[in-house]
Amino acid sequence: MRMQQAIKSSSFYDFSRLIGTSKVMRQIYDQVRQVAATNTTILLQGETGTGKELIAQALHYHSLRATKPFIKVNCGALLESLIEADLFGYERGAFTGAENSKLGRFELAEGGSLLLDEVGELSLAAQAKLLRLLQTREFERLGGTETLHADVRLIAATNRQLDQEAAKGRFRTDLYYRLNVFTITLPALRERREDIGTLSEHFLAKHAHEHSKSIRRFAPETIDLLLAYSWPGNVRELENTIERAVVICDTNVIHHYHLPPDLQTLRIATTVNNKGLAEAVNAYERELLCEALQNAHGNRGQAAKLLKISERLLSYKIKKHNIVNADFCW
């Protein structure tokens, strides 16, 4: 019965939510499938914004715990003095302001999965309690004496190299080995550039729908920039960039000028480096023409005024650059 419920729950969270068909991502999906149904502790490593929480959700919803809670706690967002209380709960009077008892995250996740995001931010005192829980599956609330049992599948995530943190004395070595039973390392977006196009299309469809926009596609130069950028903020930065572009776009095509300044600067450098001066000037002229025509909603007379050239010269340049309506989408 439990297996049937888990299968039913997992159908609401299939792997289509994990975007990417690159070799490295297919390997990660295989790892998730291999380990999801076990109770093994999982360590997710990767830079900020690489999708660790999505992988944690996939692990939970493809496990026998899928019908039970999935609880996330961001260890880096909590005050150090409150981390233990948040994780393990507390009894009334445990500290100033504790007027009532409160369940901790481990109790809230009973029977399910608990994601400890940014686990490297835990204090050494909290690490000691977490180590004991992993060893014995037992803990006490802050200020309490009753020993409680934790039936929780633990998933830890970090953007740090915990082995290096342990070597420097900032993370308990014994806890690191307890967490490092099965490690899944998520690649930076720059390491799987072949997924950028698919991700961009996904985020475009998602945010165009959310903002009620009829945006259909990216202009070719926009795709070139998205592929060339290094994405230090990874998938999260890419999604934020696409959403920003959707919000400010007033046509059905996202052009380079809908992108943030960092990518605009990259456009100029990339164009000159890849095409040489003459070709770069031609490409830039074409973009200016398209932008003027778009702002003028296709009215050539108005576009010519914006460019401060004659309408006759504008017509010549439109023909020269083979510009059609689809290029400026008025």
Protein Blocks (a to p, Z undefined) as FASTA:
>chain_A
ZZmmmmmmmmmmcfklpgcjbfklmmmmmmmmmmmmpmbdcddeddehilpmmmmmmmmm
mcfklmmccddddfklpcfklmmmmmnopaehkaghiabccddfklmmgoiacddehkll
pcfklmmmmmmmmmnopacdehiabdcddddddddddfbdfklmmmnopacfklmmmmmm
bccddddfklmmmlmmmmmmmmmmmmmmmnopabfbdcfklmmmmmmpgolnlmmlmmmm
mmmmmmmpcbfbdcfklpcfklmmmmmmmmmmmnojmlmmmmmmmmmmmmmmmmnnopak
lmmmmnopafklmmmmmmmnopafklnoZZ
